[in-house]
Amino acid sequence: MPPKKQHGAEAGEDPNKLVRGAGGTYRSADDRFEVRKGGAGWSVIDMAATDELGQPLLRGPYPTLDAVREALPEARRAALKSLGDG
């Protein structure tokens, strides 16, 4: 029996790749970002960073999924910078 696939990006897989989930949401391959469609466009929820209220950091809105894909690498870098600045 083959081993069960674990959540998260496998070795060599792009962590920013979007995978479709339930209810029309998307998640990054490493499960860090969740992407949802709303009235104003697409929102990105960063599960590894929090806002000033301690809630998962919300980014966006972005007009298209392509715009989200382009923004994910920078969102990943920005969160690392803010953690290092502290």
Biopython code that builds the backbone (N, CA, C, O; Angstrom):
import numpy as np
from Bio.PDB.StructureBuilder import StructureBuilder

atoms = [
    (1, "MET", "N", (0.851, -1.180, 0.000)),
    (1, "MET", "CA", (0.000, 0.000, 0.000)),
    (1, "MET", "C", (0.895, 1.241, 0.000)),
    (1, "MET", "O", (1.800, 1.335, 0.829)),
    (2, "PRO", "N", (0.663, 2.205, -0.920)),
    (2, "PRO", "CA", (1.506, 3.408, -0.961)),
    (2, "PRO", "C", (1.261, 4.286, 0.260)),
    (2, "PRO", "O", (0.162, 4.291, 0.814)),
    (3, "PRO", "N", (2.293, 5.036, 0.685)),
    (3, "PRO", "CA", (2.111, 5.919, 1.844)),
    (3, "PRO", "C", (1.131, 7.035, 1.531)),
    (3, "PRO", "O", (0.996, 7.456, 0.382)),
    (4, "LYS", "N", (0.446, 7.510, 2.568)),
    (4, "LYS", "CA", (-0.493, 8.617, 2.400)),
    (4, "LYS", "C", (0.274, 9.888, 2.086)),
    (4, "LYS", "O", (1.349, 10.130, 2.635)),
    (5, "LYS", "N", (-0.287, 10.694, 1.200)),
    (5, "LYS", "CA", (0.324, 11.976, 0.875)),
    (5, "LYS", "C", (0.095, 12.939, 2.035)),
    (5, "LYS", "O", (-1.032, 13.093, 2.507)),
    (6, "GLN", "N", (1.149, 13.575, 2.487)),
    (6, "GLN", "CA", (1.038, 14.534, 3.568)),
    (6, "GLN", "C", (0.701, 15.898, 2.997)),
    (6, "GLN", "O", (1.018, 16.208, 1.849)),
    (7, "HIS", "N", (0.049, 16.708, 3.829)),
    (7, "HIS", "CA", (-0.240, 18.083, 3.417)),
    (7, "HIS", "C", (1.053, 18.864, 3.365)),
    (7, "HIS", "O", (2.011, 18.531, 4.062)),
    (8, "GLY", "N", (1.088, 19.889, 2.556)),
    (8, "GLY", "CA", (2.278, 20.716, 2.442)),
    (8, "GLY", "C", (3.024, 20.409, 1.165)),
    (8, "GLY", "O", (2.754, 19.416, 0.491)),
    (9, "ALA", "N", (3.959, 21.268, 0.845)),
    (9, "ALA", "CA", (4.722, 21.122, -0.387)),
    (9, "ALA", "C", (5.710, 19.977, -0.253)),
    (9, "ALA", "O", (6.413, 19.861, 0.751)),
    (10, "GLU", "N", (5.755, 19.145, -1.261)),
    (10, "GLU", "CA", (6.739, 18.074, -1.301)),
    (10, "GLU", "C", (8.057, 18.650, -1.784)),
    (10, "GLU", "O", (8.104, 19.754, -2.327)),
    (11, "ALA", "N", (9.118, 17.900, -1.584)),
    (11, "ALA", "CA", (10.439, 18.354, -2.018)),
    (11, "ALA", "C", (10.403, 18.678, -3.509)),
    (11, "ALA", "O", (9.946, 17.863, -4.311)),
    (12, "GLY", "N", (10.874, 19.839, -3.875)),
    (12, "GLY", "CA", (10.919, 20.246, -5.275)),
    (12, "GLY", "C", (9.638, 20.872, -5.797)),
    (12, "GLY", "O", (9.636, 21.414, -6.902)),
    (13, "GLU", "N", (8.554, 20.819, -5.047)),
    (13, "GLU", "CA", (7.291, 21.408, -5.484)),
    (13, "GLU", "C", (7.271, 22.889, -5.134)),
    (13, "GLU", "O", (7.744, 23.290, -4.071)),
    (14, "ASP", "N", (6.726, 23.690, -6.023)),
    (14, "ASP", "CA", (6.621, 25.130, -5.798)),
    (14, "ASP", "C", (5.637, 25.393, -4.660)),
    (14, "ASP", "O", (4.459, 25.059, -4.793)),
    (15, "PRO", "N", (6.080, 25.986, -3.538)),
    (15, "PRO", "CA", (5.170, 26.220, -2.414)),
    (15, "PRO", "C", (4.076, 27.231, -2.744)),
    (15, "PRO", "O", (3.060, 27.282, -2.052)),
    (16, "ASN", "N", (4.268, 28.045, -3.800)),
    (16, "ASN", "CA", (3.277, 29.050, -4.184)),
    (16, "ASN", "C", (2.231, 28.514, -5.165)),
    (16, "ASN", "O", (1.309, 29.239, -5.537)),
    (17, "LYS", "N", (2.365, 27.265, -5.582)),
    (17, "LYS", "CA", (1.386, 26.671, -6.491)),
    (17, "LYS", "C", (0.038, 26.627, -5.791)),
    (17, "LYS", "O", (-0.045, 26.222, -4.631)),
    (18, "LEU", "N", (-1.024, 27.040, -6.485)),
    (18, "LEU", "CA", (-2.367, 27.042, -5.900)),
    (18, "LEU", "C", (-3.074, 25.727, -6.214)),
    (18, "LEU", "O", (-3.087, 25.264, -7.355)),
    (19, "VAL", "N", (-3.658, 25.142, -5.177)),
    (19, "VAL", "CA", (-4.384, 23.886, -5.283)),
    (19, "VAL", "C", (-5.834, 24.157, -4.903)),
    (19, "VAL", "O", (-6.112, 24.736, -3.853)),
    (20, "ARG", "N", (-6.752, 23.737, -5.760)),
    (20, "ARG", "CA", (-8.172, 23.994, -5.495)),
    (20, "ARG", "C", (-8.662, 23.154, -4.327)),
    (20, "ARG", "O", (-8.366, 21.963, -4.226)),
    (21, "GLY", "N", (-9.412, 23.796, -3.454)),
    (21, "GLY", "CA", (-9.966, 23.111, -2.290)),
    (21, "GLY", "C", (-11.477, 23.122, -2.328)),
    (21, "GLY", "O", (-12.082, 23.390, -3.366)),
    (22, "ALA", "N", (-12.073, 22.833, -1.207)),
    (22, "ALA", "CA", (-13.530, 22.778, -1.091)),
    (22, "ALA", "C", (-14.138, 24.177, -1.194)),
    (22, "ALA", "O", (-13.533, 25.165, -0.776)),
    (23, "GLY", "N", (-15.316, 24.238, -1.746)),
    (23, "GLY", "CA", (-16.069, 25.493, -1.790)),
    (23, "GLY", "C", (-15.454, 26.578, -2.647)),
    (23, "GLY", "O", (-15.717, 27.759, -2.418)),
    (24, "GLY", "N", (-14.639, 26.215, -3.632)),
    (24, "GLY", "CA", (-14.056, 27.209, -4.520)),
    (24, "GLY", "C", (-12.881, 27.964, -3.938)),
    (24, "GLY", "O", (-12.426, 28.942, -4.531)),
    (25, "THR", "N", (-12.375, 27.534, -2.789)),
    (25, "THR", "CA", (-11.185, 28.165, -2.231)),
    (25, "THR", "C", (-9.947, 27.502, -2.810)),
    (25, "THR", "O", (-10.024, 26.422, -3.394)),
    (26, "TYR", "N", (-8.824, 28.147, -2.645)),
    (26, "TYR", "CA", (-7.542, 27.606, -3.076)),
    (26, "TYR", "C", (-6.577, 27.691, -1.901)),
    (26, "TYR", "O", (-6.745, 28.525, -1.011)),
    (27, "ARG", "N", (-5.574, 26.832, -1.901)),
    (27, "ARG", "CA", (-4.514, 26.867, -0.892)),
    (27, "ARG", "C", (-3.191, 26.762, -1.614)),
    (27, "ARG", "O", (-3.089, 26.147, -2.675)),
    (28, "SER", "N", (-2.167, 27.377, -1.017)),
    (28, "SER", "CA", (-0.831, 27.202, -1.572)),
    (28, "SER", "C", (-0.402, 25.767, -1.287)),
    (28, "SER", "O", (-0.911, 25.136, -0.361)),
    (29, "ALA", "N", (0.523, 25.258, -2.072)),
    (29, "ALA", "CA", (0.954, 23.864, -1.940)),
    (29, "ALA", "C", (1.497, 23.559, -0.554)),
    (29, "ALA", "O", (1.413, 22.418, -0.100)),
    (30, "ASP", "N", (2.055, 24.558, 0.131)),
    (30, "ASP", "CA", (2.574, 24.331, 1.482)),
    (30, "ASP", "C", (1.550, 24.652, 2.572)),
    (30, "ASP", "O", (1.891, 24.652, 3.755)),
    (31, "ASP", "N", (0.305, 24.925, 2.192)),
    (31, "ASP", "CA", (-0.805, 25.227, 3.102)),
    (31, "ASP", "C", (-0.630, 26.514, 3.896)),
    (31, "ASP", "O", (-1.348, 26.732, 4.872)),
    (32, "ARG", "N", (0.295, 27.359, 3.505)),
    (32, "ARG", "CA", (0.479, 28.611, 4.233)),
    (32, "ARG", "C", (-0.591, 29.641, 3.880)),
    (32, "ARG", "O", (-1.095, 30.341, 4.758)),
    (33, "PHE", "N", (-0.936, 29.734, 2.602)),
    (33, "PHE", "CA", (-1.892, 30.739, 2.137)),
    (33, "PHE", "C", (-3.206, 30.090, 1.731)),
    (33, "PHE", "O", (-3.223, 29.032, 1.102)),
    (34, "GLU", "N", (-4.309, 30.740, 2.098)),
    (34, "GLU", "CA", (-5.628, 30.342, 1.633)),
    (34, "GLU", "C", (-6.159, 31.489, 0.785)),
    (34, "GLU", "O", (-6.029, 32.652, 1.165)),
    (35, "VAL", "N", (-6.750, 31.176, -0.350)),
    (35, "VAL", "CA", (-7.240, 32.185, -1.288)),
    (35, "VAL", "C", (-8.743, 32.006, -1.433)),
    (35, "VAL", "O", (-9.231, 30.912, -1.715)),
    (36, "ARG", "N", (-9.473, 33.112, -1.234)),
    (36, "ARG", "CA", (-10.936, 33.082, -1.321)),
    (36, "ARG", "C", (-11.436, 34.188, -2.235)),
    (36, "ARG", "O", (-10.849, 35.268, -2.308)),
    (37, "LYS", "N", (-12.526, 33.902, -2.928)),
    (37, "LYS", "CA", (-13.186, 34.889, -3.787)),
    (37, "LYS", "C", (-14.221, 35.634, -2.965)),
    (37, "LYS", "O", (-15.017, 35.030, -2.247)),
    (38, "GLY", "N", (-14.199, 36.956, -3.079)),
    (38, "GLY", "CA", (-15.177, 37.789, -2.389)),
    (38, "GLY", "C", (-15.785, 38.791, -3.354)),
    (38, "GLY", "O", (-15.510, 38.750, -4.553)),
    (39, "GLY", "N", (-16.594, 39.671, -2.846)),
    (39, "GLY", "CA", (-17.260, 40.663, -3.681)),
    (39, "GLY", "C", (-16.309, 41.634, -4.359)),
    (39, "GLY", "O", (-16.594, 42.121, -5.454)),
    (40, "ALA", "N", (-15.177, 41.922, -3.716)),
    (40, "ALA", "CA", (-14.229, 42.890, -4.265)),
    (40, "ALA", "C", (-13.080, 42.229, -5.023)),
    (40, "ALA", "O", (-12.216, 42.930, -5.550)),
    (41, "GLY", "N", (-13.050, 40.914, -5.091)),
    (41, "GLY", "CA", (-11.970, 40.206, -5.774)),
    (41, "GLY", "C", (-11.479, 39.046, -4.919)),
    (41, "GLY", "O", (-12.219, 38.520, -4.087)),
    (42, "TRP", "N", (-10.229, 38.651, -5.129)),
    (42, "TRP", "CA", (-9.622, 37.525, -4.425)),
    (42, "TRP", "C", (-8.829, 38.025, -3.224)),
    (42, "TRP", "O", (-8.075, 38.993, -3.327)),
    (43, "SER", "N", (-9.003, 37.363, -2.090)),
    (43, "SER", "CA", (-8.262, 37.695, -0.879)),
    (43, "SER", "C", (-7.326, 36.554, -0.527)),
    (43, "SER", "O", (-7.640, 35.384, -0.748)),
    (44, "VAL", "N", (-6.169, 36.907, 0.024)),
    (44, "VAL", "CA", (-5.177, 35.924, 0.445)),
    (44, "VAL", "C", (-5.070, 35.990, 1.965)),
    (44, "VAL", "O", (-4.840, 37.059, 2.530)),
    (45, "ILE", "N", (-5.236, 34.860, 2.613)),
    (45, "ILE", "CA", (-5.113, 34.772, 4.063)),
    (45, "ILE", "C", (-3.795, 34.074, 4.363)),
    (45, "ILE", "O", (-3.588, 32.925, 3.974)),
    (46, "ASP", "N", (-2.910, 34.772, 5.056)),
    (46, "ASP", "CA", (-1.590, 34.238, 5.414)),
    (46, "ASP", "C", (-1.706, 33.578, 6.782)),
    (46, "ASP", "O", (-1.825, 34.266, 7.795)),
    (47, "MET", "N", (-1.671, 32.251, 6.817)),
    (47, "MET", "CA", (-1.847, 31.506, 8.056)),
    (47, "MET", "C", (-0.602, 31.536, 8.946)),
    (47, "MET", "O", (-0.656, 31.099, 10.096)),
    (48, "ALA", "N", (0.520, 32.048, 8.422)),
    (48, "ALA", "CA", (1.771, 32.082, 9.197)),
    (48, "ALA", "C", (2.059, 33.463, 9.770)),
    (48, "ALA", "O", (3.043, 33.635, 10.489)),
    (49, "ALA", "N", (1.228, 34.440, 9.468)),
    (49, "ALA", "CA", (1.436, 35.804, 9.963)),
    (49, "ALA", "C", (0.120, 36.311, 10.553)),
    (49, "ALA", "O", (-0.961, 35.886, 10.145)),
    (50, "THR", "N", (0.227, 37.222, 11.514)),
    (50, "THR", "CA", (-0.979, 37.777, 12.129)),
    (50, "THR", "C", (-0.978, 39.298, 12.022)),
    (50, "THR", "O", (0.069, 39.931, 11.883)),
    (51, "ASP", "N", (-2.172, 39.861, 12.092)),
    (51, "ASP", "CA", (-2.301, 41.314, 12.100)),
    (51, "ASP", "C", (-2.203, 41.816, 13.543)),
    (51, "ASP", "O", (-1.912, 41.041, 14.454)),
    (52, "GLU", "N", (-2.445, 43.102, 13.746)),
    (52, "GLU", "CA", (-2.321, 43.701, 15.082)),
    (52, "GLU", "C", (-3.345, 43.165, 16.083)),
    (52, "GLU", "O", (-3.181, 43.358, 17.288)),
    (53, "LEU", "N", (-4.395, 42.497, 15.607)),
    (53, "LEU", "CA", (-5.405, 41.912, 16.488)),
    (53, "LEU", "C", (-5.171, 40.421, 16.731)),
    (53, "LEU", "O", (-5.960, 39.768, 17.414)),
    (54, "GLY", "N", (-4.099, 39.893, 16.177)),
    (54, "GLY", "CA", (-3.789, 38.481, 16.353)),
    (54, "GLY", "C", (-4.519, 37.548, 15.403)),
    (54, "GLY", "O", (-4.483, 36.330, 15.575)),
    (55, "GLN", "N", (-5.187, 38.116, 14.396)),
    (55, "GLN", "CA", (-5.902, 37.318, 13.404)),
    (55, "GLN", "C", (-4.975, 37.011, 12.231)),
    (55, "GLN", "O", (-4.026, 37.758, 11.992)),
    (56, "PRO", "N", (-5.232, 35.910, 11.481)),
    (56, "PRO", "CA", (-4.416, 35.645, 10.289)),
    (56, "PRO", "C", (-4.414, 36.867, 9.367)),
    (56, "PRO", "O", (-5.448, 37.501, 9.155)),
    (57, "LEU", "N", (-3.249, 37.183, 8.831)),
    (57, "LEU", "CA", (-3.075, 38.379, 8.003)),
    (57, "LEU", "C", (-3.804, 38.233, 6.674)),
    (57, "LEU", "O", (-3.635, 37.241, 5.965)),
    (58, "LEU", "N", (-4.614, 39.230, 6.349)),
    (58, "LEU", "CA", (-5.400, 39.245, 5.115)),
    (58, "LEU", "C", (-4.748, 40.201, 4.125)),
    (58, "LEU", "O", (-4.438, 41.343, 4.465)),
    (59, "ARG", "N", (-4.542, 39.730, 2.904)),
    (59, "ARG", "CA", (-3.968, 40.559, 1.832)),
    (59, "ARG", "C", (-4.958, 40.623, 0.679)),
    (59, "ARG", "O", (-5.716, 39.685, 0.435)),
    (60, "GLY", "N", (-4.935, 41.754, -0.025)),
    (60, "GLY", "CA", (-5.805, 41.874, -1.188)),
    (60, "GLY", "C", (-6.748, 43.046, -1.005)),
    (60, "GLY", "O", (-6.563, 43.847, -0.089)),
    (61, "PRO", "N", (-7.731, 43.159, -1.839)),
    (61, "PRO", "CA", (-8.172, 42.198, -2.847)),
    (61, "PRO", "C", (-7.338, 42.268, -4.128)),
    (61, "PRO", "O", (-6.762, 43.302, -4.468)),
    (62, "TYR", "N", (-7.296, 41.153, -4.809)),
    (62, "TYR", "CA", (-6.631, 41.034, -6.099)),
    (62, "TYR", "C", (-7.700, 40.761, -7.151)),
    (62, "TYR", "O", (-8.653, 40.029, -6.884)),
    (63, "PRO", "N", (-7.557, 41.340, -8.346)),
    (63, "PRO", "CA", (-8.624, 41.207, -9.349)),
    (63, "PRO", "C", (-8.762, 39.807, -9.944)),
    (63, "PRO", "O", (-9.861, 39.407, -10.326)),
    (64, "THR", "N", (-7.649, 39.050, -10.030)),
    (64, "THR", "CA", (-7.683, 37.731, -10.669)),
    (64, "THR", "C", (-6.805, 36.746, -9.901)),
    (64, "THR", "O", (-5.989, 37.143, -9.069)),
    (65, "LEU", "N", (-6.981, 35.466, -10.189)),
    (65, "LEU", "CA", (-6.105, 34.455, -9.597)),
    (65, "LEU", "C", (-4.671, 34.618, -10.099)),
    (65, "LEU", "O", (-3.723, 34.332, -9.367)),
    (66, "ASP", "N", (-4.507, 35.069, -11.328)),
    (66, "ASP", "CA", (-3.155, 35.321, -11.842)),
    (66, "ASP", "C", (-2.460, 36.406, -11.019)),
    (66, "ASP", "O", (-1.264, 36.306, -10.747)),
    (67, "ALA", "N", (-3.199, 37.434, -10.626)),
    (67, "ALA", "CA", (-2.628, 38.487, -9.784)),
    (67, "ALA", "C", (-2.244, 37.924, -8.417)),
    (67, "ALA", "O", (-1.229, 38.324, -7.845)),
    (68, "VAL", "N", (-3.042, 37.006, -7.894)),
    (68, "VAL", "CA", (-2.708, 36.351, -6.627)),
    (68, "VAL", "C", (-1.414, 35.566, -6.782)),
    (68, "VAL", "O", (-0.523, 35.655, -5.937)),
    (69, "ARG", "N", (-1.312, 34.796, -7.865)),
    (69, "ARG", "CA", (-0.099, 33.990, -8.105)),
    (69, "ARG", "C", (1.147, 34.869, -8.173)),
    (69, "ARG", "O", (2.208, 34.487, -7.678)),
    (70, "GLU", "N", (1.020, 36.031, -8.778)),
    (70, "GLU", "CA", (2.159, 36.954, -8.869)),
    (70, "GLU", "C", (2.502, 37.560, -7.507)),
    (70, "GLU", "O", (3.666, 37.870, -7.250)),
    (71, "ALA", "N", (1.516, 37.732, -6.640)),
    (71, "ALA", "CA", (1.724, 38.389, -5.347)),
    (71, "ALA", "C", (2.246, 37.448, -4.260)),
    (71, "ALA", "O", (2.840, 37.917, -3.290)),
    (72, "LEU", "N", (2.043, 36.148, -4.391)),
    (72, "LEU", "CA", (2.430, 35.215, -3.328)),
    (72, "LEU", "C", (3.921, 35.241, -2.978)),
    (72, "LEU", "O", (4.251, 35.262, -1.792)),
    (73, "PRO", "N", (4.835, 35.240, -3.951)),
    (73, "PRO", "CA", (6.256, 35.277, -3.561)),
    (73, "PRO", "C", (6.612, 36.526, -2.748)),
    (73, "PRO", "O", (7.380, 36.436, -1.790)),
    (74, "GLU", "N", (6.069, 37.675, -3.113)),
    (74, "GLU", "CA", (6.350, 38.901, -2.363)),
    (74, "GLU", "C", (5.709, 38.849, -0.976)),
    (74, "GLU", "O", (6.308, 39.311, -0.005)),
    (75, "ALA", "N", (4.514, 38.300, -0.870)),
    (75, "ALA", "CA", (3.859, 38.160, 0.439)),
    (75, "ALA", "C", (4.705, 37.278, 1.345)),
    (75, "ALA", "O", (4.822, 37.545, 2.541)),
    (76, "ARG", "N", (5.282, 36.250, 0.793)),
    (76, "ARG", "CA", (6.141, 35.353, 1.566)),
    (76, "ARG", "C", (7.395, 36.092, 2.050)),
    (76, "ARG", "O", (7.799, 35.935, 3.202)),
    (77, "ARG", "N", (8.012, 36.900, 1.170)),
    (77, "ARG", "CA", (9.218, 37.672, 1.532)),
    (77, "ARG", "C", (8.898, 38.777, 2.541)),
    (77, "ARG", "O", (9.668, 38.998, 3.476)),
    (78, "ALA", "N", (7.777, 39.469, 2.364)),
    (78, "ALA", "CA", (7.405, 40.572, 3.265)),
    (78, "ALA", "C", (7.210, 40.070, 4.687)),
    (78, "ALA", "O", (7.621, 40.734, 5.638)),
    (79, "ALA", "N", (6.598, 38.920, 4.842)),
    (79, "ALA", "CA", (6.377, 38.365, 6.172)),
    (79, "ALA", "C", (7.708, 38.012, 6.832)),
    (79, "ALA", "O", (7.870, 38.202, 8.038)),
    (80, "LEU", "N", (8.654, 37.506, 6.059)),
    (80, "LEU", "CA", (9.969, 37.172, 6.607)),
    (80, "LEU", "C", (10.709, 38.427, 7.045)),
    (80, "LEU", "O", (11.373, 38.419, 8.082)),
    (81, "LYS", "N", (10.606, 39.508, 6.271)),
    (81, "LYS", "CA", (11.239, 40.771, 6.638)),
    (81, "LYS", "C", (10.685, 41.313, 7.949)),
    (81, "LYS", "O", (11.438, 41.743, 8.823)),
    (82, "SER", "N", (9.344, 41.288, 8.080)),
    (82, "SER", "CA", (8.758, 41.855, 9.293)),
    (82, "SER", "C", (9.103, 41.023, 10.523)),
    (82, "SER", "O", (9.230, 41.577, 11.615)),
    (83, "LEU", "N", (9.257, 39.726, 10.379)),
    (83, "LEU", "CA", (9.659, 38.895, 11.494)),
    (83, "LEU", "C", (11.116, 39.175, 11.883)),
    (83, "LEU", "O", (11.460, 39.164, 13.066)),
    (84, "GLY", "N", (11.964, 39.424, 10.890)),
    (84, "GLY", "CA", (13.377, 39.704, 11.146)),
    (84, "GLY", "C", (13.620, 41.086, 11.700)),
    (84, "GLY", "O", (14.623, 41.300, 12.381)),
    (85, "ASP", "N", (12.733, 42.038, 11.432)),
    (85, "ASP", "CA", (12.911, 43.409, 11.891)),
    (85, "ASP", "C", (12.631, 43.561, 13.381)),
    (85, "ASP", "O", (13.170, 44.459, 14.029)),
    (86, "GLY", "N", (11.783, 42.677, 13.927)),
    (86, "GLY", "CA", (11.291, 42.773, 15.293)),
    (86, "GLY", "C", (12.342, 42.733, 16.308)),
    (86, "GLY", "O", (12.051, 42.805, 17.502)),
]
sb = StructureBuilder()
sb.init_structure("model")
sb.init_model(0)
sb.init_chain("A")
sb.init_seg("    ")
for serial, (resi, resn, name, xyz) in enumerate(atoms, 1):
    if name == "N":
        sb.init_residue(resn, " ", resi, " ")
    sb.init_atom(name, np.array(xyz, "f"), 0.0, 1.0, " ", f" {name:<3s}", serial, name[0])
structure = sb.get_structure()
